[in-house]
Structure formats: C-alpha cells, structure tokens
C-alpha cells in the first residue's frame, strides 16, 4: 500500500505533463498540400508498391492515423512526413531540386538496404511490409523510373543529374563547347 501511494504523485505528474504537451500545436496540421508534378513511374506495379510502402511520407497523399494527433507521437510523425516530402515527393516531384534528384537516384538503394520504409513505421503499418520479391520489384522499378538521376553510371562517370549540377555550378547554359575558364 505504501508503494502505491508513492507512485500516485509520479503518475499524476506524468498525466499533467502528457496533458500539457497536447497544447503544443506542432504535429496537428494534417491537410495534405495539392499535388504538383507526378513522378512518371515505369509501370503500374512500381506505382502500386510505392503507394503501399512509401506514399505516407513521400507524397501529398498521407493517410493520417488517429494517433497522429497525440503528442509526442504526433511530433515524430509530422517530422517524418515533413522530411520525407522535402527529400523525395512522388506527387510533387521537382527534378530541379538537387536534394530531391539525389534522393530519387538513391531510392532503390534505400529499399534494397532496408533503410526504407523505416522499422518504426512498419510496426504500425503492416500493409507497407514488402516481401523480398516485392522489394526487388520496387527497387528495380525505381531504378528505371529515376535512371536519369542516378549518381554514377557503370563506367564511374556522373549521370545526367551530376552533369547538370556541374554545368549549373560552372555557369554553363547547357550548350556544348562552352569554356569553363
């Protein structure tokens, strides 16, 4: 009995803190922005796999679960979605954004290595779990979809995205034969 009485104030403080953090507005803005330029997937299969495993964080079609409004969980979810959309957004794809072009070129590697989808996301979204064959199909499809953004080609040279970035840094307009001096 003495032990339960000593836990009561601790429990009360915990409830007060959890209640107070619900007043923090971050993590409660659950309006999806309008779509922009859609990624041109190589096949309907690649699109379906990406929608299933990636779209909650990497698109403007996020499905917000009920717990996405409960702090502090809502803060983590909001941060994941904000970072995911900023890095690679399949429904507002901006090839001119260097960070997005780099992420597009690395998307299949993230799937293959198991970095994406994140383990904590998969805990609450079992539908996003991909079998080994689905992961391979998604990685292959993303490679084809974003081939122009791959960092390096097989010869070790830079892909199209790397060449564009170098031209922009050198002040070239894309015309062949321009001097870099």
N, C-alpha and C positions, 0 to 999 in steps of 0.2 A: 504494500500500500504506500509506503514511504517513497519507493522508487517511482510510482506512477504520479505522485504529487510533484516530484522534482522534474518530471518530463512535461507536465502541464504548462508551465510558463514558456518552456522552449517551443512546444507545439503552438502555443498562442502567438508567439513572436513570429514563427515561421508562417503562420496563416496571415498575419498582418502584413508581412513583407510580400508574400505572394499576392495579396490583395492590392497592395500599393503599387507594385510593378505593373498591374493591369492598366494603370492610368497612363503609362508611357505610350505615346501614340505610334511609335515605330513598330512595323510589322503588322499593321492592320489595314493598310491600303491595298485592297485586293481587286482593284479594277485593272483588267488587262488592257494594255495600250493597243491601238489599232495596228493591224498588220502593215508591213512595208513590202519590200521585195522578197518574195519567197525563194528559198533555196530550190534550185532545179535538180531534184533527186533523179538519179539514174533509172530508178524503177519504182513502181508502186510498193514492192516488197520493202525496199530500203526506207521509203517514207513511212510505211506502217510500223516497222521496227523502231525507227527514230521517234515516231509519235508515242509509242508504247514506253520506251525506255528513257527518252531524252526531253520530250516536249514540256514537262512540268517546269523545268528550269531553263531550257534553251529555246523558248518560243514565247509568243504573246498569247498562248492558249493554256496557261497554267490553270490546273484544277486545284482550288484552294480547299483543303480538308478542314473540318470543323476545328481541329486543334491548331490550325494556323492563326487563330485569333487569341490564343492563350500565351501570354508572356511567361517565361522567357523562350519557350519553343518558337513562338511567332517571330522572334528576332532572328533566330538561326535560319528559319525557313525563308524569311524575307531576304536575308543576306545571300543565301544560296541562289535564290531566283534573280536577285539584282546582279550578282556576279556572273551567273550563267548567261543571262541575257546580254550583259555587257561583253562577255568574251565571245560567245557564238550564239546568234539568234537565228533559228531556221525560218522564222516568219517575218523577220526584218533584217535580211542578210545584206550587209554593206561590204562589198568586196574592196572598197576603197579604204576601209578601216584596217590598218595594219594588224592590230591585235586580233580582229575577227578573221582576217585572212590567214594569219598564223595558226589560230585555233582550228580553222577549217582544215588546213593542211595536216594538222596533228590529230584530228578527230578519231580516225580509225585506230591510231596507236593507243589513244586513251581507252578505247573499248577493248582492244586486244590485251593490254596490260592489266585490265580490270580496274583502272582508276575511275572509270565512268560506267554506269551510274555509281555514285558513292554508296558505300556499305550502309550508312545510316539511313539513306533514302530507301534502299531496298528492304530494310526492316519493316517499314510501314507501307510499302508499295510492292507486294509480291508479284503483281502483274508486270512489273518492269524487269523482273529477273529474266535473263535471256539464257537459253541453253547454249552449249558450246557451238552448235551449228548455226544458231541464230546470231550469236556474237560474230562468228566468222562471216556470215552473210551481211550483217550490218557493217562490219569493218570494210569488207570488200566494196560494198555499195558506197560507203562514204569516201573510200579511195577514188572511185570512179567519179563520184559527184564533185569532189573537191580536188581533182587531179591538178588543176591549174594553180592550186595554192600550196602544193607540196613544197617543202623547204628545199630539198635537193633531189635531183634526178639520179638515175642509176649510175651515171658517169661521175657523180660527185659534184656536178655543177649546180648552179642555183636554178630553181624552177622559175616559172613565169612571174610569180609573185615577188621573188627575190630580185629578179631583173628589173621589175617595175619600181621596186623600192630603191634600188641603186640609181636608176635613171632620175627618180624624183630628187634624191639626195644630191646628185650631180647637177641638177638644174636642167636636165635634158627634157625635151618635149616629146620624146619617143621617136624622133627622126634618126635614121641610121647615119652613121658617119660624123656625128657631132663631136667636136673636140671637147675634152674634159679639162683642158689647161686653164 
